[in-house]
Structure formats: structure tokens, C-alpha cells
């Protein structure tokens, strides 16, 4: 799917252009864990200050949202080609059938049943320029430009075990149905990987040019320029295994935000007075609506990071 809207116009001295678009694409197979969405913004502005000076500003930004299953596209298609024609993808009762190896049943590993991977990227590009025709010096032109390239990426991989069901071909239950055996596949325990990248690139340049014709037959062209490029970035990655349950992670997250909301309401009642709150030797003074909410989040986040998850769950259930 694709959608786009544009606006442009202006006067002789000022011209503008704005474009907003969105696009999305699913994978080749239905109800899968793969899709891609992108949102774009583009703005151009050209201004003529006077007969000697004109400027321009160009800004483009986009947000890319990628979603994948934990198994690669190569594994999914490879197992499709290796699948046996007499091996069911699903049993009649809806439970997933057996795998070829490594738990790779194609109809399962292409979904979020094995976990998921989320990859979000934010990109901002902009450039600004000034062109100056130096008065009283015919042919002398000065140009200055500044370009910005800012990117931010957040990646999250949640991997968990999944279950497939096999049949030995002979065993039947009391209802005469095949007796299916449950098998744990994939990862031995739930695990989480999160990473972040923050990069910035800046390009500054200046150009001076001189062009003049003497005696109608002699041309003089002089060009001088200087450029500076600055790049810097930060990255961070964290990994954790042995979650108590693949469901408990979601359960605690919901209770966490609910408890933060309770604390936020309490802080709103007290914000007209203002008080000091100590959180890990950091004194936070707040007197406003937004500061109250921030302190509540910090306090309960600190609590969850330094206590056993089961104790945290019991505490939150008691507050409800």
C-alpha cells in the first residue's frame, strides 16, 4: 500500500514544497510475522532575500519499521522445499505438525510463535545553503552550505521456545484420534536482546568563485573551497536469558504501567505543594504535572530492576 500528499506554492521570492507519504508491505505468506512500514516527510524552501542573497532549506525525514520472525527467510523457504508431502503442517485439531529438523516447521517459524524481531530506524537529513553575489565586485560569488545526517536505530529480538506435535503413526486415544506427542523446539528458554545506535554526521563547506572576462577575449576563473566532515555515534547492546515465562514479561509490563499511573495520580495531588523525592541518592524536585509523572516512572522502574520478578508481581497484584 502507498499513500502520498503534497503541497507546493509560493511567490516570486519565496517558494515551498511539502510532501508526506506512507507505504507498507507484507511478506509473501499470509498471517506472518514479517512486514515493513515507512513514513516520509519532505520539505523544501527557497527564499530570495534580495538581488544579492538567496537561501534554501531542504529537510527530509523518515521512519522505517521492520518486523521479522526469529527465523530467517532462507530457513523458511529451505524448509518449504524440504517438507514431506505426507507430513501435515497442522493437525485437524489446529495444533502444528512436526518439523524437518531444528523445530523448523515452515507454518510456525514464519509467525510470531517463535518470538519476534523489531527494527525501527529514524533518519533525518537536512541541508541549508546561502548564495551571495558580492556587490561592487562583478563575478565574485560566495557559497556556504551545511548538511546534517542524523540516524537512530532501535532493535529488539525476543526469542522463546515453541511446541510442535508429532504422531508415531499407530497410537490412538480413547476417542480413536491420533495420540499426539508434544515436543519443545527451538530455544531452551526465553531470551531478549536489545540494541541501540545513534549516529550524527555534519558536513560544512564554503566556496568562493570568481569569473571575469577582460577585453572580450580573456577569461579568468578562480575557485577556492574548504570542507569539514564530522561523524560521531554511540551504540549499546544488552542481552538477558532465563526469563521465568514468556508470558510473565508481558504481564509485568502491563502491571508496571498501571502502577506508574497510580503513583502519577498521587503525585498530581501533591504537585501544588512540591516535595523532595530521593531515588538512588538522586534528589528530584518537582512542582509540575510532567515532573510528577517522570518521578513515578523512575521510582517504579528502579523497584523492578532491583527485585525478584515474582516478588514484583505479588506486590503489584496487592496494589490492585
ABEGO torsion letter per residue (X at the ends): XBBBBBBBEEBAABBBBBBBBBBBBBBABBGBABBBBBBBBBBBBBBBABAABBBBBBBBBBBBBBBBBABBAAAAAAAAAABBAABBABBAAGBBBBBABGGBBAAAAABAAAEBBBBBBBBBBBBBBBBBBBBGBBGBBBBBBBBBBBBBBBBBBBBBBBBBBBBAGABBBAAGBBBBBBBBBEBABBBBBBBBBBBBBBBBBBBBBBBBBBGGABBBBBBBBBBBBBBBBBBBBBBBBGBABAAAAAAAAAAAAAAAAAAAAAAAAAAAAEBBBBBGGBBBBBABAAAAAAAAAAAAAAAAAABBAAAAAAAAAAAX
